[in-house]
Amino acid sequence: MGGPFPSSLGTITDINRGSVMLVRTELATRQSACAETLFLQNSISAINDPAIRDARLETRTNNNSSYVMELLVGYGLILSANWTTVPVQQWLCWAALMWIGGSTAVSFLRSRTIEVRMTGFWRSLWIVGVSLMLATPALAIAAKMHTLQQPYGPMANAEAFAGYAVWALAQQWLLQGYFLPRLAQVMPREGWAAAIVAGLFAVAHLPNVILTVMALFWGLTATFLFLRFRSIVTLGFAHAILGIAVAISIPGPVLHNMRVGLAYLQYQRPCELGLAQDGYRVSSTTWNGSHRQAQKLQLAAQPSQ
């Protein structure tokens, strides 16, 4: 006899299976939540663990100490090279180059909070345009006042300008690629590090007062622009444009040919150099004449044979 019992039994079985699946799902969810809770508790415990916290603090302190040492030694070698003469100056320049290059290579093993973005180059090209806009009227005023430096030939100027452009890029890398990242690791704010970098850049141009003021202003501007765009190349181009404009617009005796350090103090104006050369020629002629006269007197005093 047929009846409703088989279908009822099937329905009951399906309900039981669904209940079992719901129970299993609920248990799995609770186990997952429990595991997450335990993970968070363990993580918080690990963070609050005095040993781990002290180890992290010690690592950070050691890194900060190494950053400060790199800064002091590198900047000290640069200043020492500014205030010495050849051959000691050449040795110090090589020492600074090796120290900065070596510490830069080591820095690849450590993390840096400041990075260079290639996309920032295109977004910061307007800086080069502004530099050209500032340099053009300066050159026009210098030409009007007859202080514009006369070229010694197109090739000589091209080589000098190209060399200064490379040096400008190197200076910008030193400021924003070497000193700024290390100071940013030590200082609580990047803005403070930027101000200190600009001050270091200005001090390196002493005792040339004009260049020191310009270097302070440019150091502040360039460093804060770098924090915005992360592009050293555009800053290097702008530095080269402005530096060349200053060099050929302001007379050499005023800027001492853009010398800094001991070379600034040893600079001789063209008239002083001419007088010194004339004095050397006069003294040499006098000494030679006296020497020849002494030889004649010595020959005359010898007894005739």
C-alpha positions, 0 to 999 in steps of 0.5 A: 500500500502506498502512502505519505510515509516514504516522502515524509521520511525523506523530508525528515532526512533532508532536514537532519542533513541540513541541520548537521551542515549548519552545525558544522558551519557554525563550529567551523566559524567559531573555530576560525574566530577563536583562532583569529582571537588567539592570533591577535592576542599572541600578536599583541603579546609579542608587541608588548613583550619587553624583550622584543620591544627592547630589541627593536629599540636597540636596532633603531638606536644602532641604525640612527647612530650609523646614520649620524656617523655617516653624516658627520664623517662625509660632511667633515671630509667635504669641509676639510677638502674646502679648507685645504690645499693640494695635495692634501685637498686631493686626498681628502676628496678621494677619501670623501668619494670613497666614504660616501660611495661605500656608505651608499652601497651599504645603505642598499641593505637597509630600508629608506623612507625617502625614495626617488620616483621616476614619475616625479620627473615629468611632474616637476619639469616646470621647475626647469622652466621657472629656472630659465625664466629667472636666468633670462632677465638676470643675463639681460640685466648683466648685459645692460650693465656690461658685467656679462662675462665674455666667452673665450670660445664656444667649445671652451664654454660648452665644456665648462657649462657641461662640467658644471651641469654634472657637478650640479647634479652631483650636488643635488644627489648629495643633498637629496640622495645622501644627506636628506634620507639619513637625516630623515631617519634621525629627525622626527619630521622630514621638514626639520631634516630638509631645513638642516640639509639646507643649512649644511649646504649653505655652510659649505659655501662659506666664506663666500657670503653671496654664494652662502645666501644663495645656497641657503635659499636654493637648498631650502627650495630644492629640498622641499621640492624634492619632498614633493616630487622626488626628482633629483634630475630636474633639480640638478638641471635647475641648479645648473641653469641658475648657477651658470647664470650667476657665474656669467652675470656677476663679475669674477672679482665680486664672487671670487670666481665662485670659490669657497673655503680656502680658495676664496681667501686665496683669490687674487683679483686680476690687477693684483695678479698682474702686479704680483707677476710684474713684481716677480719679473722685476725681482728676477731681473734684479737678481739675475743682474746682481748675480752677473755683476758678482760673477764679473767682480769675482773674475776681476779679483782673480790673479792673472796667470 
